[in-house]
């Protein structure tokens, strides 16, 4: 028996294990409800997306342990999307192009093959409506009883912030209310069977095909939320924020970590009389914009066309705002990172098309 490196992803713990000739991946979850969703999500998507074999599930007290096949040689981590992107810098892009194209092909086939209108009550609520609900994560982050000690230099509610020529008052609860109303104003929503949390750490490559991990959001998901999750992850979370506030996720992914650290936006800030004048310059790789344009062209646009949706940005916008506010608390991160998130949010509120947002996500060209 041999044990690999222990890693922690939010509440979950993982470790590799070699036992009786099998390469195993152990995932431990301390929350029973999340464990139930992990089981149902895995069962929901396994017919549509490639997933590793799950050998066993065991519950000990409040902890649930999942034993999966380990999709990686030795004790190395699986070859994840964050690694494909990092490896494509300064080298031949052909491997990245092959893998990413195959991933998009699988996504498009599965989404278009399972997509249909459903009631809002029938889609996975975890990443959006649950976080927007009274007492949900966004209330916990920004409400009158917000959790945690705010950064010493936090933005106060109502502070006027000028970012790259766009002016807004800092109003996270107002933006959350608008997003909640925009989402719930539609009694039904286009949905499809997806993994539900398509970050750069939840999609990998094994034996010549893409493979999907992490299943507690798996099942029937609102398509605008699915698309917002992938796009925001590339622009913000895998873009740079996880490297600042969840660095353990990059253990074993050294090149991906270096790329994320180098992608942190450059911030110039001047504060006077309760107003912030801010200039945010993107350091995201041009590859990120290019891969997002491919994702939009090959997955998002065909899905929107299937449901007769003309204004894709209007369709996705409230989910983008929820995602930007509801993963890392803007009031708890360092001010430079908070202003980077705000620049993305301001631009998402103002821009007319999704293509324009991913091409100039911080709106820096608007001031040129």
C-alpha positions in Angstrom: 0.0 0.0 0.0 1.2 3.5 -0.9 -0.3 6.9 -0.1 0.0 10.0 -2.2 -0.2 13.7 -1.4 -3.1 15.0 0.7 -4.9 17.9 -0.8 -7.8 20.1 0.3 -10.4 21.7 -2.0 -12.7 24.0 0.0 -14.3 21.5 2.4 -13.2 18.3 0.6 -10.0 16.3 1.2 -8.4 14.0 -1.4 -5.5 11.6 -1.4 -4.1 9.0 -3.8 -3.8 5.4 -2.8 -2.2 2.4 -4.4 -3.8 -0.8 -3.0 -3.8 -4.4 -4.3 -2.6 -3.3 -7.8 -5.2 -0.6 -8.2 -4.6 3.2 -8.5 -7.3 4.8 -6.4 -8.4 8.3 -5.6 -10.0 8.9 -2.2 -12.3 11.9 -1.7 -13.6 12.7 1.8 -16.6 15.0 2.3 -17.6 16.2 5.7 -21.1 17.3 4.7 -23.8 14.7 4.4 -26.0 16.7 2.0 -23.0 17.4 -0.3 -22.2 13.7 -0.2 -25.8 12.8 -1.3 -25.5 15.3 -4.2 -22.1 13.8 -5.1 -23.7 10.4 -5.5 -26.7 11.6 -7.4 -24.7 13.9 -9.6 -22.2 11.2 -10.6 -25.1 8.9 -11.5 -26.8 11.6 -13.5 -23.9 12.5 -15.7 -22.1 9.2 -16.2 -24.1 8.3 -19.3 -23.2 11.6 -21.0 -19.7 12.5 -19.8 -16.6 10.3 -19.2 -16.1 9.9 -15.4 -13.7 7.6 -13.5 -15.1 4.3 -12.0 -16.4 4.7 -8.5 -15.6 1.6 -6.5 -17.0 2.3 -3.1 -18.8 4.8 -0.9 -18.5 4.6 2.9 -19.9 6.9 5.6 -18.2 7.2 9.0 -20.0 9.6 11.4 -20.5 12.8 9.3 -17.8 12.0 6.8 -18.4 10.3 3.5 -15.5 8.6 1.7 -15.6 8.0 -2.1 -13.2 5.6 -3.7 -12.6 6.3 -7.4 -10.2 5.1 -10.0 -7.3 7.5 -10.2 -7.0 8.9 -13.7 -3.3 9.7 -13.5 0.1 7.8 -13.7 1.9 7.3 -10.5 0.8 9.8 -7.8 0.7 12.8 -10.2 -2.5 14.6 -10.4 -4.7 14.1 -13.4 -3.8 16.2 -16.4 -6.3 19.0 -15.8 -7.6 21.9 -18.0 -5.4 24.3 -16.0 -2.4 22.2 -17.0 -3.4 22.2 -20.7 -3.5 26.0 -20.7 -0.2 26.4 -18.9 1.5 23.8 -21.1 0.4 25.6 -24.2 2.4 28.8 -23.3 5.7 29.0 -25.1 5.3 25.6 -26.8 3.4 23.8 -29.5 -0.3 24.5 -29.1 -1.3 21.3 -31.0 -1.8 19.2 -27.8 -4.0 21.9 -26.3 -6.0 22.4 -29.4 -6.7 18.7 -29.7 -7.8 18.3 -26.1 -9.8 21.5 -25.9 -11.5 20.8 -29.2 -12.4 17.3 -28.0 -13.8 18.7 -24.7 -15.9 21.2 -26.6 -17.2 18.5 -28.9 -18.2 16.4 -25.9 -19.9 19.4 -24.2 -21.8 20.4 -27.3 -23.1 16.8 -28.0 -24.2 16.2 -24.4 -25.7 19.6 -23.8 -27.6 19.8 -27.1 -28.7 16.2 -26.7 -30.2 16.7 -23.3 -31.3 20.4 -23.4 -35.0 21.3 -22.7 -37.0 23.9 -20.8 -37.7 23.1 -17.2 -39.1 24.8 -14.1 -36.6 26.8 -12.1 -37.4 24.5 -9.2 -36.1 21.5 -11.1 -32.5 22.7 -11.8 -29.6 22.5 -9.4 -29.8 25.5 -7.1 -26.4 25.3 -5.3 -24.3 27.8 -7.2 -27.0 30.4 -7.9 -30.4 30.6 -6.4 -29.3 29.0 -3.1 -26.5 31.6 -2.8 -28.9 34.4 -3.6 -31.6 33.3 -1.2 -32.2 35.1 2.1 -29.6 33.8 4.5 -27.6 32.4 1.6 -23.9 32.8 1.0 -24.2 36.3 -0.5 -26.2 37.5 2.6 -23.5 35.9 4.7 -20.8 37.7 2.8 -22.3 41.2 2.5 -25.4 41.4 4.7 -25.6 43.2 8.2 -24.4 40.0 9.9 -21.6 39.3 7.3 -19.2 36.6 8.4 -15.5 37.2 8.9 -13.4 40.2 9.7 -13.3 42.6 6.7 -10.0 43.7 5.2 -8.7 46.8 6.9 -9.0 48.7 3.6 -12.5 47.4 2.6 -14.9 49.3 0.4 -17.8 50.7 2.4 -21.3 50.2 1.0 -22.2 53.2 -1.2 -18.6 54.1 -1.9 -18.3 55.6 -5.4 -15.7 53.7 -7.5 -14.5 54.8 -11.0 -12.9 51.8 -12.7 -11.5 52.2 -16.3 -14.0 55.0 -17.0 -17.0 53.2 -15.5 -18.7 54.6 -12.4 -20.7 52.6 -9.9 -21.5 52.6 -6.2 -20.3 49.6 -4.3 -23.7 47.8 -3.7 -23.3 44.0 -3.5 -26.7 43.4 -2.0 -28.4 45.6 -4.7 -26.6 43.7 -7.4 -27.6 40.4 -5.8 -31.2 41.4 -5.6 -31.2 42.4 -9.2 -29.6 39.1 -10.2 -32.2 37.1 -8.1 -35.1 39.0 -9.7 -33.7 38.6 -13.2 -33.3 34.8 -12.7 -36.6 34.2 -11.0 -38.6 36.4 -13.3 -38.5 33.5 -15.8 -40.7 30.7 -14.6 -38.7 28.2 -16.6 -35.1 28.0 -17.9 -33.2 26.1 -20.6 -31.3 23.3 -18.9 -29.3 20.3 -19.7 -27.4 17.5 -18.0 -23.9 18.8 -17.1 -21.3 18.5 -14.4 -22.5 21.9 -13.2 -19.2 23.4 -11.9 -16.9 23.3 -15.0 -13.8 24.9 -13.5 -10.2 24.3 -14.7 -9.7 21.8 -11.8 -12.8 19.7 -12.6 -12.0 18.7 -16.2 -9.1 16.6 -17.1 -7.6 14.3 -19.8 -7.0 10.6 -19.5 -6.2 7.9 -22.1 -7.0 10.2 -25.1 -10.3 11.6 -23.9 -11.6 14.3 -21.6 -12.8 13.3 -18.1 -15.0 15.1 -15.6 -14.5 15.2 -11.8 -16.5 16.6 -8.8 -20.2 15.7 -9.0 -22.1 17.5 -6.2 -23.5 19.9 -8.8 -24.0 17.3 -11.5 -27.4 16.7 -13.1 -29.9 19.1 -14.6 -28.3 22.6 -14.6 -29.5 25.9 -16.0 -27.5 26.5 -19.1 -26.8 30.2 -18.5 -25.4 29.2 -15.1 -23.3 26.5 -16.6 -21.8 28.9 -19.2 -21.3 31.7 -16.7 -19.4 29.3 -14.4 -16.9 28.3 -17.1 -16.3 31.8 -18.4 -15.9 33.4 -14.9 -13.6 30.7 -13.8 -11.2 31.4 -16.7 -11.4 35.2 -16.3 -11.3 35.4 -12.5 -10.9 32.2 -10.4 -8.4 30.1 -12.4 -7.5 33.4 -13.9 -5.8 34.5 -10.7 -7.9 34.5 -7.5 -7.6 30.8 -6.6 -3.8 31.2 -6.7 -4.2 33.9 -4.0 -6.8 32.4 -1.7 -6.9 28.7 -2.5 -3.3 27.9 -3.4 -3.4 24.4 -2.1 -5.6 23.5 -5.1 -2.5 24.0 -7.3 -0.4 21.4 -5.4 1.3 19.4 -8.2 0.3 21.9 -10.8 3.4 24.2 -10.7 3.2 25.6 -14.2 -0.5 26.4 -13.8 0.2 28.1 -10.5 3.0 30.3 -12.0 0.7 31.3 -14.9 -2.2 32.2 -12.5 0.2 34.3 -10.3 1.4 36.1 -13.4 -2.2 36.8 -14.5 -3.1 38.9 -11.6 -4.3 42.3 -13.0 -2.2 45.4 -12.5 -4.1 48.0 -10.3 -3.5 51.7 -10.1 -5.6 53.4 -7.5 -6.1 56.9 -6.1 -8.5 57.6 -3.3 -9.9 61.0 -2.3 -13.0 62.3 -0.7 -14.7 59.0 -0.5 -14.1 58.2 -4.2 -11.8 55.7 -5.7 -10.2 56.3 -9.2 -9.0 53.0 -10.4 -7.2 51.7 -13.5 -7.2 48.0 -14.0 -4.9 46.4 -16.6 -5.4 42.8 -17.6 -2.5 40.3 -17.5 -4.5 37.4 -18.6 -3.0 35.3 -21.4 -4.3 35.9 -24.9 -4.9 32.2 -25.0 -7.7 32.6 -22.4 -9.6 35.0 -24.6 -9.1 32.7 -27.6 -10.3 29.6 -25.8 -13.3 31.4 -24.4 -14.3 32.7 -27.9 -14.1 29.0 -29.1 -16.2 27.9 -26.1 -18.8 30.6 -27.0 -18.8 29.8 -30.7 -19.1 26.0 -30.3 -21.1 25.5 -27.1 -22.9 28.7 -26.0 -24.1 30.1 -29.3 -25.6 26.7 -30.6 -27.3 26.3 -27.3 -28.8 29.8 -27.4 -29.9 29.3 -31.0 -31.7 26.0 -30.0 -33.9 28.0 -27.6 -34.3 31.1 -29.8 -32.2 33.3 -27.5 -30.9 36.4 -29.3 -29.2 38.4 -26.5 -26.8 35.9 -24.9 -25.2 38.5 -22.5 -28.6 39.5 -21.2 -29.4 35.8 -20.6 -26.1 35.1 -18.8 -25.5 38.4 -17.0 -27.3 37.7 -13.7 -25.5 34.4 -13.3 -22.1 36.1 -14.0 -22.8 38.7 -11.3 -23.8 36.0 -8.8 -20.7 34.1 -9.6 -18.4 37.1 -9.1 -20.0 38.0 -5.8 -20.6 34.5 -4.4 -17.3 32.6 -4.5 -14.8 34.9 -2.7 -16.2 37.6 -0.5 -15.1 40.9 -2.0 -15.1 42.5 1.4 -12.6 40.0 2.7 -10.0 39.8 -0.1 -7.2 42.3 -0.5 -8.2 45.6 -2.0 -6.4 45.0 -5.3 -8.2 41.7 -5.8 -11.5 43.3 -4.8 -11.0 46.0 -7.4 -10.1 43.4 -10.0 -13.4 41.6 -9.3 -15.3 44.9 -9.4 -13.7 45.7 -12.8 -15.0 42.4 -14.2 -18.4 43.0 -12.6 -18.7 46.6 -13.9 -17.8 45.5 -17.4 -20.3 42.6 -17.2 -23.0 45.1 -16.2 -22.2 47.5 -19.0 -21.2 45.4 -22.0 -23.7 44.5 -24.8 -22.3 41.1 -25.9 -20.6 38.2 -24.3 -17.9 38.3 -27.0 -17.0 41.9 -26.1 -16.7 40.9 -22.4 -14.3 38.0 -22.9 -12.3 40.1 -25.4 -11.9 43.0 -23.0 -13.1 41.7 -19.5 -11.8 44.6 -17.4 -12.9 47.4 -19.8 -9.4 48.8 -20.0 -9.7 49.6 -23.8 -12.7 51.8 -23.1 -10.2 54.4 -21.6 -7.7 54.3 -24.4 
